[in-house]
Structures are given as structure tokens and as C-alpha cells.
Amino acid sequence: MSELKLTVTDRAMERMLAMGREFTIAAMQLTTRSGPVPAAVCRFGAPDAEARAGYAPLTQGELTVWAPLAESFINDEVIVDLCGVANMVLPVALTAVLTPACDGGCARCAAGCASRRGDDEEF
């Protein structure tokens, strides 16, 4: 597995600081047969990120995000931003997560992931 990169937007960081010290964020684009699953566990103020079985710790400033190792992140990047409407705006991982990893190419893929946005296909 390649090393994952973490990008947290300023507005998402501000919202997460207001949410507390530890919480779970959801994946915006996730395809599994069992339905939506948590994309990551987040915690502030954990510079020496403890080990969590099956998760890779990613850090940005005071924030540590544990991304699930079983998932394949497009471009090996986890992007956290805000998504929602009105007072229901919550931080989410916007980077597409594919389970199982994409291996058939975008032309036959029904996942609708971010990697298809550049080829002018409707999904």
C-alpha cells in the first residue's frame, strides 16, 4: 500500500474543532455491498498517534485521522471537507473509497467515483 496523504480544508478543521476531541467522519463516495461505513476516526491533540488495528494514522497539525487500511483511496489521498445543508453540515472524507480496489478501469465502473470526473462520462 502506498503512503496516504491527508488534506483537511480550513473550514472542515474549524468545524471539527467545534465538534470535540474524538469523532467519526463518513465517506462521501463509498461503495460496499453492506452500505455506508465510517471512513475514519479523528482525534485532536494526539501527536503520538496510538496504533489502531487495521487503520493508518494520518496527521495534519493537531489532527490525527485513522484511515482504514482495507480501503483503496483514489490517488492515495484522503481529503476532508464540509458537506451538507444548513445546520447539518458535517466533515466528510470526500475522496472516493473503493471496496474492493478498482481494477477494471473507469469505462465499466458503476461506482461513480471522483476518478471519472475528467472523462466527461455521466454517472
N, CA, C and O atoms as CSV, one atom per row, in Angstrom:
chain,resi,resn,atom,element,x,y,z
A,1,MET,N,N,0.842,-1.184,0.000
A,1,MET,CA,C,0.000,0.000,0.000
A,1,MET,C,C,0.882,1.241,0.000
A,1,MET,O,O,1.849,1.335,0.756
A,2,SER,N,N,0.529,2.195,-0.868
A,2,SER,CA,C,1.253,3.452,-0.912
A,2,SER,C,C,0.941,4.272,0.324
A,2,SER,O,O,-0.058,4.048,1.007
A,3,GLU,N,N,1.812,5.220,0.595
A,3,GLU,CA,C,1.568,6.089,1.743
A,3,GLU,C,C,0.448,7.070,1.416
A,3,GLU,O,O,0.467,7.724,0.373
A,4,LEU,N,N,-0.525,7.166,2.312
A,4,LEU,CA,C,-1.660,8.053,2.106
A,4,LEU,C,C,-1.310,9.486,2.474
A,4,LEU,O,O,-0.526,9.732,3.391
A,5,LYS,N,N,-1.907,10.437,1.740
A,5,LYS,CA,C,-1.762,11.858,2.037
A,5,LYS,C,C,-3.069,12.340,2.657
A,5,LYS,O,O,-4.143,11.868,2.284
A,6,LEU,N,N,-2.985,13.263,3.587
A,6,LEU,CA,C,-4.165,13.831,4.232
A,6,LEU,C,C,-4.257,15.311,3.912
A,6,LEU,O,O,-3.284,16.049,4.070
A,7,THR,N,N,-5.436,15.749,3.459
A,7,THR,CA,C,-5.710,17.160,3.239
A,7,THR,C,C,-7.006,17.500,3.958
A,7,THR,O,O,-8.051,16.923,3.659
A,8,VAL,N,N,-6.947,18.429,4.902
A,8,VAL,CA,C,-8.132,18.888,5.628
A,8,VAL,C,C,-8.291,20.369,5.328
A,8,VAL,O,O,-7.384,21.158,5.592
A,9,THR,N,N,-9.444,20.756,4.776
A,9,THR,CA,C,-9.665,22.167,4.464
A,9,THR,C,C,-9.784,22.972,5.755
A,9,THR,O,O,-10.108,22.425,6.809
A,10,ASP,N,N,-9.520,24.273,5.663
A,10,ASP,CA,C,-9.602,25.141,6.841
A,10,ASP,C,C,-10.996,25.131,7.452
A,10,ASP,O,O,-11.134,25.084,8.674
A,11,ARG,N,N,-12.038,25.175,6.612
A,11,ARG,CA,C,-13.401,25.207,7.146
A,11,ARG,C,C,-13.775,23.891,7.815
A,11,ARG,O,O,-14.519,23.884,8.796
A,12,ALA,N,N,-13.266,22.773,7.293
A,12,ALA,CA,C,-13.530,21.484,7.941
A,12,ALA,C,C,-12.791,21.401,9.271
A,12,ALA,O,O,-13.330,20.886,10.251
A,13,MET,N,N,-11.560,21.905,9.310
A,13,MET,CA,C,-10.783,21.890,10.547
A,13,MET,C,C,-11.490,22.713,11.625
A,13,MET,O,O,-11.564,22.293,12.780
A,14,GLU,N,N,-12.006,23.879,11.250
A,14,GLU,CA,C,-12.718,24.732,12.206
A,14,GLU,C,C,-13.958,24.017,12.755
A,14,GLU,O,O,-14.228,24.069,13.955
A,15,ARG,N,N,-14.700,23.358,11.881
A,15,ARG,CA,C,-15.909,22.645,12.316
A,15,ARG,C,C,-15.553,21.469,13.225
A,15,ARG,O,O,-16.240,21.222,14.216
A,16,MET,N,N,-14.488,20.745,12.893
A,16,MET,CA,C,-14.092,19.595,13.710
A,16,MET,C,C,-13.618,20.028,15.090
A,16,MET,O,O,-13.863,19.331,16.074
A,17,LEU,N,N,-12.942,21.170,15.172
A,17,LEU,CA,C,-12.530,21.682,16.477
A,17,LEU,C,C,-13.742,21.952,17.357
A,17,LEU,O,O,-13.691,21.755,18.571
A,18,ALA,N,N,-14.839,22.405,16.739
A,18,ALA,CA,C,-16.061,22.681,17.494
A,18,ALA,C,C,-16.806,21.404,17.881
A,18,ALA,O,O,-17.636,21.427,18.790
A,19,MET,N,N,-16.521,20.294,17.202
A,19,MET,CA,C,-17.246,19.045,17.448
A,19,MET,C,C,-16.727,18.271,18.654
A,19,MET,O,O,-17.446,17.432,19.196
A,20,GLY,N,N,-15.511,18.532,19.082
A,20,GLY,CA,C,-14.994,17.791,20.226
A,20,GLY,C,C,-13.647,17.169,19.940
A,20,GLY,O,O,-13.018,17.461,18.923
A,21,ARG,N,N,-13.207,16.313,20.842
A,21,ARG,CA,C,-11.863,15.752,20.749
A,21,ARG,C,C,-11.771,14.487,19.900
A,21,ARG,O,O,-10.720,14.229,19.312
A,22,GLU,N,N,-12.831,13.696,19.819
A,22,GLU,CA,C,-12.791,12.483,19.000
A,22,GLU,C,C,-14.163,12.234,18.403
A,22,GLU,O,O,-15.178,12.385,19.083
A,23,PHE,N,N,-14.196,11.852,17.135
A,23,PHE,CA,C,-15.453,11.626,16.432
A,23,PHE,C,C,-15.162,10.808,15.188
A,23,PHE,O,O,-14.003,10.595,14.831
A,24,THR,N,N,-16.210,10.352,14.533
A,24,THR,CA,C,-16.076,9.578,13.302
A,24,THR,C,C,-16.608,10.405,12.147
A,24,THR,O,O,-17.640,11.064,12.271
A,25,ILE,N,N,-15.901,10.370,11.019
A,25,ILE,CA,C,-16.402,11.034,9.821
A,25,ILE,C,C,-16.769,9.957,8.809
A,25,ILE,O,O,-16.215,8.858,8.835
A,26,ALA,N,N,-17.692,10.270,7.931
A,26,ALA,CA,C,-18.171,9.293,6.957
A,26,ALA,C,C,-17.551,9.550,5.592
A,26,ALA,O,O,-17.094,10.656,5.301
A,27,ALA,N,N,-17.542,8.522,4.767
A,27,ALA,CA,C,-17.059,8.670,3.398
A,27,ALA,C,C,-18.183,9.208,2.532
A,27,ALA,O,O,-19.317,8.737,2.617
A,28,MET,N,N,-17.876,10.185,1.705
A,28,MET,CA,C,-18.883,10.752,0.823
A,28,MET,C,C,-19.188,9.790,-0.314
A,28,MET,O,O,-20.353,9.598,-0.663
A,29,GLN,N,N,-18.169,9.187,-0.894
A,29,GLN,CA,C,-18.351,8.268,-2.005
A,29,GLN,C,C,-17.747,6.934,-1.609
A,29,GLN,O,O,-16.528,6.767,-1.600
A,30,LEU,N,N,-18.601,6.002,-1.287
A,30,LEU,CA,C,-18.136,4.713,-0.784
A,30,LEU,C,C,-19.014,3.635,-1.379
A,30,LEU,O,O,-20.239,3.740,-1.331
A,31,THR,N,N,-18.416,2.611,-1.936
A,31,THR,CA,C,-19.211,1.531,-2.497
A,31,THR,C,C,-18.865,0.230,-1.796
A,31,THR,O,O,-17.775,-0.313,-1.976
A,32,THR,N,N,-19.780,-0.256,-1.013
A,32,THR,CA,C,-19.644,-1.579,-0.414
A,32,THR,C,C,-20.996,-2.253,-0.488
A,32,THR,O,O,-22.027,-1.582,-0.545
A,33,ARG,N,N,-21.001,-3.556,-0.488
A,33,ARG,CA,C,-22.265,-4.286,-0.540
A,33,ARG,C,C,-23.064,-4.108,0.744
A,33,ARG,O,O,-24.290,-4.223,0.737
A,34,SER,N,N,-22.375,-3.829,1.845
A,34,SER,CA,C,-23.074,-3.698,3.124
A,34,SER,C,C,-23.539,-2.266,3.399
A,34,SER,O,O,-24.103,-1.995,4.460
A,35,GLY,N,N,-23.312,-1.354,2.464
A,35,GLY,CA,C,-23.762,0.023,2.639
A,35,GLY,C,C,-22.665,0.924,3.169
A,35,GLY,O,O,-21.501,0.525,3.216
A,36,PRO,N,N,-23.029,2.156,3.574
A,36,PRO,CA,C,-22.017,3.114,4.024
A,36,PRO,C,C,-21.339,2.676,5.313
A,36,PRO,O,O,-21.972,2.123,6.213
A,37,VAL,N,N,-20.052,2.933,5.380
A,37,VAL,CA,C,-19.272,2.606,6.570
A,37,VAL,C,C,-18.441,3.820,6.955
A,37,VAL,O,O,-18.177,4.672,6.106
A,38,PRO,N,N,-18.018,3.924,8.222
A,38,PRO,CA,C,-17.163,5.046,8.614
A,38,PRO,C,C,-15.864,5.053,7.820
A,38,PRO,O,O,-15.249,4.006,7.616
A,39,ALA,N,N,-15.450,6.230,7.373
A,39,ALA,CA,C,-14.210,6.342,6.619
A,39,ALA,C,C,-13.017,6.495,7.534
A,39,ALA,O,O,-11.918,6.042,7.212
A,40,ALA,N,N,-13.223,7.123,8.662
A,40,ALA,CA,C,-12.074,7.409,9.503
A,40,ALA,C,C,-12.513,7.786,10.908
A,40,ALA,O,O,-13.628,8.262,11.126
A,41,VAL,N,N,-11.616,7.563,11.847
A,41,VAL,CA,C,-11.788,8.049,13.215
A,41,VAL,C,C,-10.841,9.225,13.359
A,41,VAL,O,O,-9.688,9.138,12.937
A,42,CYS,N,N,-11.302,10.326,13.947
A,42,CYS,CA,C,-10.488,11.537,14.072
A,42,CYS,C,C,-10.296,11.891,15.534
A,42,CYS,O,O,-11.192,11.694,16.354
A,43,ARG,N,N,-9.128,12.413,15.853
A,43,ARG,CA,C,-8.872,12.883,17.213
A,43,ARG,C,C,-7.907,14.056,17.158
A,43,ARG,O,O,-6.960,14.069,16.372
A,44,PHE,N,N,-8.170,15.048,18.016
A,44,PHE,CA,C,-7.263,16.181,18.151
A,44,PHE,C,C,-6.324,15.944,19.322
A,44,PHE,O,O,-6.663,15.241,20.274
A,45,GLY,N,N,-5.138,16.539,19.241
A,45,GLY,CA,C,-4.195,16.505,20.343
A,45,GLY,C,C,-3.588,15.144,20.596
A,45,GLY,O,O,-3.315,14.795,21.744
A,46,ALA,N,N,-3.369,14.360,19.537
A,46,ALA,CA,C,-2.750,13.040,19.689
A,46,ALA,C,C,-1.468,12.994,18.860
A,46,ALA,O,O,-1.414,12.297,17.847
A,47,PRO,N,N,-0.426,13.736,19.282
A,47,PRO,CA,C,0.793,13.792,18.477
A,47,PRO,C,C,1.477,12.444,18.326
A,47,PRO,O,O,2.071,12.167,17.284
A,48,ASP,N,N,1.405,11.612,19.338
A,48,ASP,CA,C,1.964,10.265,19.256
A,48,ASP,C,C,0.797,9.310,19.027
A,48,ASP,O,O,0.372,8.586,19.927
A,49,ALA,N,N,0.295,9.332,17.798
A,49,ALA,CA,C,-0.924,8.579,17.476
A,49,ALA,C,C,-0.785,7.114,17.854
A,49,ALA,O,O,0.128,6.418,17.410
A,50,GLU,N,N,-1.724,6.663,18.692
A,50,GLU,CA,C,-1.679,5.264,19.100
A,50,GLU,C,C,-2.067,4.366,17.938
A,50,GLU,O,O,-2.714,4.805,16.987
A,51,ALA,N,N,-1.670,3.122,18.023
A,51,ALA,CA,C,-1.984,2.155,16.978
A,51,ALA,C,C,-3.446,1.739,17.083
A,51,ALA,O,O,-3.956,1.507,18.179
A,52,ARG,N,N,-4.104,1.648,15.961
A,52,ARG,CA,C,-5.464,1.113,15.871
A,52,ARG,C,C,-5.407,0.032,14.812
A,52,ARG,O,O,-5.031,0.296,13.669
A,53,ALA,N,N,-5.772,-1.169,15.178
A,53,ALA,CA,C,-5.681,-2.303,14.262
A,53,ALA,C,C,-6.465,-2.025,12.983
A,53,ALA,O,O,-7.638,-1.655,13.029
A,54,GLY,N,N,-5.808,-2.206,11.851
A,54,GLY,CA,C,-6.467,-2.041,10.565
A,54,GLY,C,C,-6.564,-0.618,10.063
A,54,GLY,O,O,-7.193,-0.370,9.034
A,55,TYR,N,N,-5.951,0.333,10.771
A,55,TYR,CA,C,-6.019,1.738,10.376
A,55,TYR,C,C,-4.621,2.335,10.273
A,55,TYR,O,O,-3.716,1.950,11.013
A,56,ALA,N,N,-4.452,3.285,9.342
A,56,ALA,CA,C,-3.195,4.019,9.199
A,56,ALA,C,C,-3.392,5.421,9.764
A,56,ALA,O,O,-4.324,6.114,9.355
A,57,PRO,N,N,-2.533,5.866,10.702
A,57,PRO,CA,C,-2.673,7.221,11.236
A,57,PRO,C,C,-2.124,8.266,10.264
A,57,PRO,O,O,-0.994,8.147,9.789
A,58,LEU,N,N,-2.922,9.279,9.975
A,58,LEU,CA,C,-2.511,10.400,9.135
A,58,LEU,C,C,-2.650,11.651,9.983
A,58,LEU,O,O,-3.638,11.797,10.702
A,59,THR,N,N,-1.689,12.552,9.917
A,59,THR,CA,C,-1.756,13.739,10.767
A,59,THR,C,C,-1.667,15.020,9.946
A,59,THR,O,O,-1.001,15.075,8.912
A,60,GLN,N,N,-2.349,16.032,10.429
A,60,GLN,CA,C,-2.235,17.394,9.913
A,60,GLN,C,C,-2.391,18.308,11.110
A,60,GLN,O,O,-3.479,18.420,11.674
A,61,GLY,N,N,-1.310,18.959,11.499
A,61,GLY,CA,C,-1.336,19.786,12.698
A,61,GLY,C,C,-1.664,18.946,13.916
A,61,GLY,O,O,-1.033,17.916,14.153
A,62,GLU,N,N,-2.656,19.383,14.696
A,62,GLU,CA,C,-3.085,18.654,15.890
A,62,GLU,C,C,-3.995,17.476,15.581
A,62,GLU,O,O,-4.248,16.640,16.449
A,63,LEU,N,N,-4.489,17.404,14.347
A,63,LEU,CA,C,-5.490,16.403,13.990
A,63,LEU,C,C,-4.839,15.105,13.531
A,63,LEU,O,O,-3.918,15.116,12.714
A,64,THR,N,N,-5.322,13.993,14.062
A,64,THR,CA,C,-4.931,12.674,13.575
A,64,THR,C,C,-6.173,12.003,13.015
A,64,THR,O,O,-7.207,11.944,13.681
A,65,VAL,N,N,-6.072,11.499,11.796
A,65,VAL,CA,C,-7.160,10.764,11.153
A,65,VAL,C,C,-6.668,9.348,10.918
A,65,VAL,O,O,-5.619,9.143,10.308
A,66,TRP,N,N,-7.430,8.363,11.404
A,66,TRP,CA,C,-7.085,6.963,11.159
A,66,TRP,C,C,-7.899,6.492,9.964
A,66,TRP,O,O,-9.119,6.361,10.055
A,67,ALA,N,N,-7.230,6.235,8.846
A,67,ALA,CA,C,-7.906,5.778,7.630
A,67,ALA,C,C,-7.836,4.258,7.563
A,67,ALA,O,O,-6.797,3.676,7.872
A,68,PRO,N,N,-8.930,3.604,7.164
A,68,PRO,CA,C,-8.935,2.145,7.128
A,68,PRO,C,C,-7.996,1.594,6.055
A,68,PRO,O,O,-8.072,1.993,4.893
A,69,LEU,N,N,-7.117,0.680,6.447
A,69,LEU,CA,C,-6.159,0.088,5.522
A,69,LEU,C,C,-6.830,-0.803,4.489
A,69,LEU,O,O,-6.277,-1.013,3.409
A,70,ALA,N,N,-8.008,-1.330,4.797
A,70,ALA,CA,C,-8.694,-2.244,3.888
A,70,ALA,C,C,-9.258,-1.530,2.667
A,70,ALA,O,O,-9.628,-2.183,1.691
A,71,GLU,N,N,-9.331,-0.211,2.703
A,71,GLU,CA,C,-9.904,0.546,1.594
A,71,GLU,C,C,-8.802,1.024,0.658
A,71,GLU,O,O,-7.639,1.119,1.052
A,72,SER,N,N,-9.172,1.321,-0.576
A,72,SER,CA,C,-8.247,1.872,-1.556
A,72,SER,C,C,-8.688,3.294,-1.865
A,72,SER,O,O,-9.779,3.502,-2.396
A,73,PHE,N,N,-7.864,4.262,-1.544
A,73,PHE,CA,C,-8.198,5.664,-1.751
A,73,PHE,C,C,-7.653,6.124,-3.097
A,73,PHE,O,O,-6.483,5.899,-3.405
A,74,ILE,N,N,-8.489,6.760,-3.888
A,74,ILE,CA,C,-8.065,7.242,-5.192
A,74,ILE,C,C,-6.959,8.269,-5.003
A,74,ILE,O,O,-7.055,9.159,-4.158
A,75,ASN,N,N,-5.913,8.132,-5.800
A,75,ASN,CA,C,-4.727,8.989,-5.739
A,75,ASN,C,C,-4.051,8.941,-4.373
A,75,ASN,O,O,-3.283,9.839,-4.030
A,76,ASP,N,N,-4.334,7.890,-3.586
A,76,ASP,CA,C,-3.729,7.729,-2.258
A,76,ASP,C,C,-3.876,8.988,-1.410
A,76,ASP,O,O,-2.953,9.379,-0.696
A,77,GLU,N,N,-5.043,9.616,-1.496
A,77,GLU,CA,C,-5.269,10.851,-0.747
A,77,GLU,C,C,-6.614,10.805,-0.037
A,77,GLU,O,O,-7.617,10.381,-0.611
A,78,VAL,N,N,-6.623,11.244,1.216
A,78,VAL,CA,C,-7.848,11.394,1.993
A,78,VAL,C,C,-8.075,12.891,2.147
A,78,VAL,O,O,-7.278,13.585,2.779
A,79,ILE,N,N,-9.171,13.388,1.565
A,79,ILE,CA,C,-9.491,14.811,1.626
A,79,ILE,C,C,-10.697,14.984,2.536
A,79,ILE,O,O,-11.733,14.357,2.312
A,80,VAL,N,N,-10.578,15.820,3.553
A,80,VAL,CA,C,-11.682,16.067,4.471
A,80,VAL,C,C,-12.177,17.492,4.259
A,80,VAL,O,O,-11.409,18.449,4.365
A,81,ASP,N,N,-13.460,17.623,3.960
A,81,ASP,CA,C,-14.080,18.933,3.766
A,81,ASP,C,C,-15.486,18.869,4.348
A,81,ASP,O,O,-15.902,17.830,4.861
A,82,LEU,N,N,-16.215,19.972,4.271
A,82,LEU,CA,C,-17.586,20.007,4.780
A,82,LEU,C,C,-18.568,19.642,3.676
A,82,LEU,O,O,-18.348,19.957,2.506
A,83,CYS,N,N,-19.644,18.981,4.056
A,83,CYS,CA,C,-20.683,18.618,3.114
A,83,CYS,C,C,-22.008,18.600,3.852
A,83,CYS,O,O,-22.070,18.151,4.997
A,84,GLY,N,N,-23.068,19.079,3.219
A,84,GLY,CA,C,-24.380,19.062,3.848
A,84,GLY,C,C,-25.168,20.310,3.536
A,84,GLY,O,O,-24.782,21.110,2.685
A,85,VAL,N,N,-26.285,20.468,4.240
A,85,VAL,CA,C,-27.181,21.591,4.010
A,85,VAL,C,C,-27.534,22.226,5.352
A,85,VAL,O,O,-27.804,21.525,6.328
A,86,ALA,N,N,-27.531,23.546,5.392
A,86,ALA,CA,C,-27.936,24.322,6.576
A,86,ALA,C,C,-27.166,23.889,7.817
A,86,ALA,O,O,-25.935,23.880,7.808
A,87,ASN,N,N,-27.878,23.527,8.891
A,87,ASN,CA,C,-27.192,23.188,10.140
A,87,ASN,C,C,-26.741,21.731,10.185
A,87,ASN,O,O,-26.240,21.280,11.216
A,88,MET,N,N,-26.904,20.996,9.107
A,88,MET,CA,C,-26.486,19.594,9.069
A,88,MET,C,C,-25.143,19.429,8.361
A,88,MET,O,O,-24.816,18.331,7.912
A,89,VAL,N,N,-24.366,20.495,8.257
A,89,VAL,CA,C,-23.068,20.434,7.593
A,89,VAL,C,C,-22.081,19.711,8.498
A,89,VAL,O,O,-21.861,20.114,9.640
A,90,LEU,N,N,-21.488,18.639,7.977
A,90,LEU,CA,C,-20.552,17.831,8.752
A,90,LEU,C,C,-19.292,17.558,7.954
A,90,LEU,O,O,-19.331,17.549,6.724
A,91,PRO,N,N,-18.173,17.334,8.632
A,91,PRO,CA,C,-16.957,16.946,7.916
A,91,PRO,C,C,-17.120,15.550,7.328
A,91,PRO,O,O,-17.622,14.642,7.990
A,92,VAL,N,N,-16.696,15.390,6.088
A,92,VAL,CA,C,-16.718,14.079,5.448
A,92,VAL,C,C,-15.430,13.881,4.667
A,92,VAL,O,O,-14.768,14.845,4.284
A,93,ALA,N,N,-15.085,12.629,4.436
A,93,ALA,CA,C,-13.957,12.309,3.570
A,93,ALA,C,C,-14.483,12.319,2.145
A,93,ALA,O,O,-15.272,11.453,1.766
A,94,LEU,N,N,-14.056,13.284,1.359
A,94,LEU,CA,C,-14.590,13.437,0.016
A,94,LEU,C,C,-13.899,12.555,-1.003
A,94,LEU,O,O,-14.466,12.286,-2.062
A,95,THR,N,N,-12.710,12.104,-0.719
A,95,THR,CA,C,-12.006,11.253,-1.654
A,95,THR,C,C,-12.746,9.938,-1.787
A,95,THR,O,O,-13.147,9.337,-0.791
A,96,ALA,N,N,-12.925,9.496,-3.012
A,96,ALA,CA,C,-13.638,8.241,-3.226
A,96,ALA,C,C,-12.874,7.082,-2.606
A,96,ALA,O,O,-11.646,7.022,-2.659
A,97,VAL,N,N,-13.617,6.182,-2.030
A,97,VAL,CA,C,-13.063,4.972,-1.443
A,97,VAL,C,C,-13.715,3.811,-2.162
A,97,VAL,O,O,-14.942,3.742,-2.234
A,98,LEU,N,N,-12.932,2.909,-2.688
A,98,LEU,CA,C,-13.487,1.792,-3.435
A,98,LEU,C,C,-13.226,0.486,-2.718
A,98,LEU,O,O,-12.093,0.218,-2.318
A,99,THR,N,N,-14.249,-0.330,-2.546
A,99,THR,CA,C,-14.102,-1.649,-1.948
A,99,THR,C,C,-14.816,-2.643,-2.837
A,99,THR,O,O,-16.036,-2.536,-2.958
A,100,PRO,N,N,-14.174,-3.580,-3.455
A,100,PRO,CA,C,-12.723,-3.767,-3.464
A,100,PRO,C,C,-12.050,-2.716,-4.346
A,100,PRO,O,O,-12.724,-1.914,-4.992
A,101,ALA,N,N,-10.735,-2.727,-4.369
A,101,ALA,CA,C,-9.995,-1.740,-5.139
A,101,ALA,C,C,-10.382,-1.821,-6.612
A,101,ALA,O,O,-10.653,-2.901,-7.136
A,102,CYS,N,N,-10.403,-0.675,-7.266
A,102,CYS,CA,C,-10.771,-0.596,-8.674
A,102,CYS,C,C,-9.708,-1.292,-9.520
A,102,CYS,O,O,-8.520,-0.992,-9.407
A,103,ASP,N,N,-10.150,-2.233,-10.377
A,103,ASP,CA,C,-9.172,-2.909,-11.222
A,103,ASP,C,C,-9.654,-3.065,-12.652
A,103,ASP,O,O,-8.898,-3.544,-13.498
A,104,GLY,N,N,-10.889,-2.677,-12.951
A,104,GLY,CA,C,-11.428,-2.894,-14.282
A,104,GLY,C,C,-11.419,-1.673,-15.172
A,104,GLY,O,O,-11.858,-1.755,-16.319
A,105,GLY,N,N,-10.942,-0.558,-14.694
A,105,GLY,CA,C,-10.953,0.656,-15.491
A,105,GLY,C,C,-12.267,1.388,-15.354
A,105,GLY,O,O,-13.285,0.790,-15.005
A,106,CYS,N,N,-12.251,2.665,-15.625
A,106,CYS,CA,C,-13.425,3.507,-15.403
A,106,CYS,C,C,-14.543,3.261,-16.408
A,106,CYS,O,O,-15.706,3.506,-16.089
A,107,ALA,N,N,-14.232,2.787,-17.603
A,107,ALA,CA,C,-15.259,2.627,-18.630
A,107,ALA,C,C,-16.360,1.670,-18.199
A,107,ALA,O,O,-17.514,1.849,-18.589
A,108,ARG,N,N,-16.032,0.663,-17.407
A,108,ARG,CA,C,-17.024,-0.321,-16.984
A,108,ARG,C,C,-17.438,-0.159,-15.533
A,108,ARG,O,O,-18.173,-0.991,-15.001
A,109,CYS,N,N,-16.978,0.897,-14.891
A,109,CYS,CA,C,-17.217,1.072,-13.458
A,109,CYS,C,C,-18.554,1.765,-13.214
A,109,CYS,O,O,-18.897,2.727,-13.901
A,110,ALA,N,N,-19.299,1.275,-12.239
A,110,ALA,CA,C,-20.579,1.887,-11.882
A,110,ALA,C,C,-20.494,2.642,-10.561
A,110,ALA,O,O,-21.514,3.104,-10.050
A,111,ALA,N,N,-19.302,2.773,-10.003
A,111,ALA,CA,C,-19.148,3.368,-8.677
A,111,ALA,C,C,-19.383,4.871,-8.663
A,111,ALA,O,O,-19.748,5.422,-7.625
A,112,GLY,N,N,-19.185,5.550,-9.792
A,112,GLY,CA,C,-19.372,6.998,-9.812
A,112,GLY,C,C,-18.337,7.735,-8.999
A,112,GLY,O,O,-18.660,8.745,-8.373
A,113,CYS,N,N,-17.121,7.274,-8.985
A,113,CYS,CA,C,-16.096,7.874,-8.136
A,113,CYS,C,C,-15.473,9.100,-8.792
A,113,CYS,O,O,-15.718,9.391,-9.962
A,114,ALA,N,N,-14.672,9.802,-8.023
A,114,ALA,CA,C,-14.060,11.050,-8.476
A,114,ALA,C,C,-13.120,10.849,-9.649
A,114,ALA,O,O,-12.882,11.793,-10.402
A,115,SER,N,N,-12.576,9.653,-9.832
A,115,SER,CA,C,-11.632,9.432,-10.922
A,115,SER,C,C,-12.305,9.543,-12.281
A,115,SER,O,O,-11.615,9.690,-13.290
A,116,ARG,N,N,-13.643,9.475,-12.341
A,116,ARG,CA,C,-14.356,9.527,-13.612
A,116,ARG,C,C,-14.727,10.944,-14.006
A,116,ARG,O,O,-15.233,11.145,-15.110
A,117,ARG,N,N,-14.505,11.913,-13.172
A,117,ARG,CA,C,-14.958,13.271,-13.469
A,117,ARG,C,C,-14.253,13.886,-14.671
A,117,ARG,O,O,-14.805,14.778,-15.315
A,118,GLY,N,N,-13.057,13.430,-14.982
A,118,GLY,CA,C,-12.304,14.035,-16.065
A,118,GLY,C,C,-12.604,13.470,-17.435
A,118,GLY,O,O,-12.122,14.019,-18.426
A,119,ASP,N,N,-13.383,12.393,-17.544
A,119,ASP,CA,C,-13.583,11.774,-18.850
A,119,ASP,C,C,-14.935,12.113,-19.484
A,119,ASP,O,O,-15.333,11.474,-20.458
A,120,ASP,N,N,-15.638,13.102,-18.948
A,120,ASP,CA,C,-16.910,13.595,-19.484
A,120,ASP,C,C,-18.002,12.543,-19.557
A,120,ASP,O,O,-18.953,12.706,-20.322
A,121,GLU,N,N,-17.897,11.477,-18.793
A,121,GLU,CA,C,-18.952,10.469,-18.747
A,121,GLU,C,C,-19.978,10.869,-17.705
A,121,GLU,O,O,-19.638,11.460,-16.680
A,122,GLU,N,N,-21.230,10.546,-17.970
A,122,GLU,CA,C,-22.275,10.739,-16.977
A,122,GLU,C,C,-22.282,9.550,-16.043
A,122,GLU,O,O,-22.064,8.419,-16.478
A,123,PHE,N,N,-22.526,9.785,-14.777
A,123,PHE,CA,C,-22.669,8.673,-13.830
A,123,PHE,C,C,-23.660,9.029,-12.775
A,123,PHE,O,O,-23.924,8.226,-11.880
